[in-house]
Amino acid sequence: MSETATQAPPATAAATDDVLLDVRDLKVHFDTEAGTFRAVDGVSFSVKRGKTLGIVGESGCGKSVTSSGIMRLVPMPPGRFAGGEVMFDGRDLLKLSEKEMRGMRGGRIGMIFQEPMTALNPVYRIGDQIIESLRVHSGLGRAAARRRAIELLDLVRLPSPEKRVDDFPHQLSGGQRQRVMIALALANDPELLIADEPTTALDVTIQAQILELMRDLSARTGAAIVLITHDLGVVAETCDDVVVMYAGRVVERAPVAALFAAPQHPYTIGLMAAVPRLDIQSDRLETIPGSVPPPYAKIDGCRFASRCPVATDQCRAELPPLRELAPGHSVACWRAPLEDVA
Amino acid sequence: MSTVLEVSNLTKHFPVRRGLLRRQVGAVQAVSDVSFSVKAGETLAIVGESGCGKSTTGRALLRLLEPSAGSVKLDGEEITALPPSRLRAARRQMQMVFQDPFGSLNPRMTVREILVEPMVLHGIASGERAEARVSELLRTVGLAPYHAERYPHEFSGGQRQRICIARALATRPRLIVCDEPVSALDVSVQAQIVNLLQDLQREFGLTYVFISHDLAVVRHIANRVAVMYLGRIVEEAETSALFADPRHPYTRALIAAAPRPAPGAVTGREAVRGDAPSALNPPSGCAFHPRCPLATERCRTERPELRAVSGSNVACHHAEQAEPLPLPSAASAPSELLNRRLEVLARARAASAA
């Protein structure tokens, strides 16, 4: 048993300012017959305790590979780490042994996936799955683990948890399964929660309940959350900081209010304008003409250049680094801020 | 404007059979007593959460599923009673676009074959005229004539949805039923397809029934909205009226629950409790009563009928009591800087196009 698994984060964690997860220049590449696919190509960000970081982007931008990379759940081969570090509480997760890493997953780091049926074992009762995790990571006895499992199911507001604890996954609705997965992810008081599209498969009224639950839990336990989503609405309501990804790279990084008030990257700007709004009537939606470059394309410059109306020769030739334009607000664009473009 | 589609008391129940003799032991009441009409050139949206019966309604309209009861009239012609031969003729006038552009195109057919098939089937065109029409259709939906030789797997999700739309247009229909046509697409692609559907509607005077779970898309595209819950329409109104002053507690909950892409715009929402109950055994009275903040004894026993309340048709005993929704706060408007930077991009795009 790892000594850290049972140790709850300090109560004041939310108030302190320390970085829990620091991803530095992470590169996850896939070697295939068609060539090397640079799914994640130099991604950096950090998350503080008690804070929620959103990773947002469209299909194929590398946001899910980033999260499975952090958890070391990328199948290798064909995948491989081509560089970078994942510093978790001062230790590089990429350097841990497989055994140590197994202790982390479900212990100090909890995970929530989009499709709960892929994470829950259909032939075991939900209670037994939570109990197993508690016994392995926290070393609880059977009776204590069962009491704790019921407590957890109650915490995620599953109705009549003392009965449902003996249900099989198929007996629950989609929203209830998602809640069970959250309970499982939270079983060992994780310091970091990684949630990959946790509400995408759910109806809006259930989504609202689950997001509120995650906010509550983070406030209560001081856990840091990495939330991967394609939904800017979810980002606006849940996150403290945001990373926008495009074609395997971070194009913009900012506190949530700053990102929505002053988006800098042409891609972020296009994305925000493309979302239809519930509270504003508009005649026509903005679009981003063109499409994402093919995965095997070798691009020297900015990967958005082919779709960017203000792209120059420099943009096509030279990869733009992340530049900090305002405190905490960085953008990888040679032309930002755009109002200076004549 | 003439009425293209008139639906009254449409009902679809799926029998549930058990045991050796396959005796019917119950029915999933997927759609019950649904009535609405759509005028030429208009879009009616049907919104609701999974299992509310919106897709079943869409399929029953085209008789892809046989309705259990009720009437569907297209341009005055009763569809539900048509014999198979006449039904095929009627289907020329009504087409469907599905959510999944991967599953709804035959992977072994080229785009040309996919588009020619409905033309031949309905005796609209063949030979050279069909060829010419394929090129025209592809251009109409924003693809190029050379795409005709390719197979569906060679296209992205958005392009595939354009092919599905081209196929629906091939028979020059009056009505297209769109079942979650943009739900599987990324935001930037979704915007392209929504714009395309609107352009086509203006160009060809198409009538849409637009089935969706996404209120923001619905607000953008629809003239009227019908909200469904557990197989019934609970509220129906002009789009602007529905969003300005929703009267049914469920509509209000749906609007409140939708996340806004504006930090700080949402301050406290009326949370709905629990999950939607099963359509196999819907609650007595008003089906929403177990989750409703306004529910009283009457709601548990007496099912509310649709009735007119300040511009909406609402099925709620307490429709008058719901307080007005708070106005969107200033925080929800797109920022000044976003708009200015969008203009810079638009100018640059226009300049490079010129």
Boltz contact constraints between the chains, C-beta under 6 A:
constraints:
  - contact:
      token1: [A, 58]
      token2: [B, 186]
      max_distance: 6.0
  - contact:
      token1: [A, 59]
      token2: [B, 186]
      max_distance: 6.0
  - contact:
      token1: [A, 173]
      token2: [B, 275]
      max_distance: 6.0
  - contact:
      token1: [A, 175]
      token2: [B, 275]
      max_distance: 6.0
  - contact:
      token1: [A, 203]
      token2: [B, 49]
      max_distance: 6.0
  - contact:
      token1: [A, 203]
      token2: [B, 50]
      max_distance: 6.0
  - contact:
      token1: [A, 204]
      token2: [B, 257]
      max_distance: 6.0
  - contact:
      token1: [A, 204]
      token2: [B, 258]
      max_distance: 6.0
  - contact:
      token1: [A, 205]
      token2: [B, 253]
      max_distance: 6.0
  - contact:
      token1: [A, 205]
      token2: [B, 257]
      max_distance: 6.0
  - contact:
      token1: [A, 205]
      token2: [B, 272]
      max_distance: 6.0
  - contact:
      token1: [A, 208]
      token2: [B, 257]
      max_distance: 6.0
  - contact:
      token1: [A, 232]
      token2: [B, 261]
      max_distance: 6.0
  - contact:
      token1: [A, 233]
      token2: [B, 259]
      max_distance: 6.0
  - contact:
      token1: [A, 233]
      token2: [B, 260]
      max_distance: 6.0
  - contact:
      token1: [A, 233]
      token2: [B, 261]
      max_distance: 6.0
  - contact:
      token1: [A, 234]
      token2: [B, 259]
      max_distance: 6.0
  - contact:
      token1: [A, 236]
      token2: [B, 261]
      max_distance: 6.0
  - contact:
      token1: [A, 236]
      token2: [B, 262]
      max_distance: 6.0
  - contact:
      token1: [A, 236]
      token2: [B, 263]
      max_distance: 6.0
  - contact:
      token1: [A, 237]
      token2: [B, 259]
      max_distance: 6.0
  - contact:
      token1: [A, 256]
      token2: [B, 263]
      max_distance: 6.0
  - contact:
      token1: [A, 257]
      token2: [B, 263]
      max_distance: 6.0
  - contact:
      token1: [A, 260]
      token2: [B, 263]
      max_distance: 6.0
  - contact:
      token1: [A, 261]
      token2: [B, 335]
      max_distance: 6.0
  - contact:
      token1: [A, 262]
      token2: [B, 337]
      max_distance: 6.0
  - contact:
      token1: [A, 263]
      token2: [B, 338]
      max_distance: 6.0
  - contact:
      token1: [A, 266]
      token2: [B, 345]
      max_distance: 6.0
  - contact:
      token1: [A, 269]
      token2: [B, 341]
      max_distance: 6.0
  - contact:
      token1: [A, 269]
      token2: [B, 342]
      max_distance: 6.0
  - contact:
      token1: [A, 272]
      token2: [B, 338]
      max_distance: 6.0
  - contact:
      token1: [A, 273]
      token2: [B, 342]
      max_distance: 6.0
  - contact:
      token1: [A, 274]
      token2: [B, 187]
      max_distance: 6.0
  - contact:
      token1: [A, 274]
      token2: [B, 188]
      max_distance: 6.0
  - contact:
      token1: [A, 274]
      token2: [B, 191]
      max_distance: 6.0
  - contact:
      token1: [A, 275]
      token2: [B, 187]
      max_distance: 6.0
  - contact:
      token1: [A, 275]
      token2: [B, 261]
      max_distance: 6.0
  - contact:
      token1: [A, 276]
      token2: [B, 216]
      max_distance: 6.0
  - contact:
      token1: [A, 276]
      token2: [B, 217]
      max_distance: 6.0
  - contact:
      token1: [A, 276]
      token2: [B, 220]
      max_distance: 6.0
  - contact:
      token1: [A, 277]
      token2: [B, 216]
      max_distance: 6.0
  - contact:
      token1: [A, 278]
      token2: [B, 215]
      max_distance: 6.0
  - contact:
      token1: [A, 278]
      token2: [B, 216]
      max_distance: 6.0
  - contact:
      token1: [A, 278]
      token2: [B, 219]
      max_distance: 6.0
  - contact:
      token1: [A, 278]
      token2: [B, 258]
      max_distance: 6.0
  - contact:
      token1: [A, 279]
      token2: [B, 328]
      max_distance: 6.0
  - contact:
      token1: [A, 279]
      token2: [B, 332]
      max_distance: 6.0
  - contact:
      token1: [A, 285]
      token2: [B, 191]
      max_distance: 6.0
  - contact:
      token1: [A, 285]
      token2: [B, 194]
      max_distance: 6.0
  - contact:
      token1: [A, 285]
      token2: [B, 195]
      max_distance: 6.0
  - contact:
      token1: [A, 287]
      token2: [B, 191]
      max_distance: 6.0
  - contact:
      token1: [A, 287]
      token2: [B, 192]
      max_distance: 6.0
  - contact:
      token1: [A, 288]
      token2: [B, 188]
      max_distance: 6.0
  - contact:
      token1: [A, 309]
      token2: [B, 345]
      max_distance: 6.0
  - contact:
      token1: [A, 309]
      token2: [B, 348]
      max_distance: 6.0
  - contact:
      token1: [A, 309]
      token2: [B, 349]
      max_distance: 6.0
  - contact:
      token1: [A, 310]
      token2: [B, 348]
      max_distance: 6.0
  - contact:
      token1: [A, 338]
      token2: [B, 341]
      max_distance: 6.0
  - contact:
      token1: [A, 338]
      token2: [B, 344]
      max_distance: 6.0
  - contact:
      token1: [A, 339]
      token2: [B, 340]
      max_distance: 6.0
  - contact:
      token1: [A, 341]
      token2: [B, 344]
      max_distance: 6.0
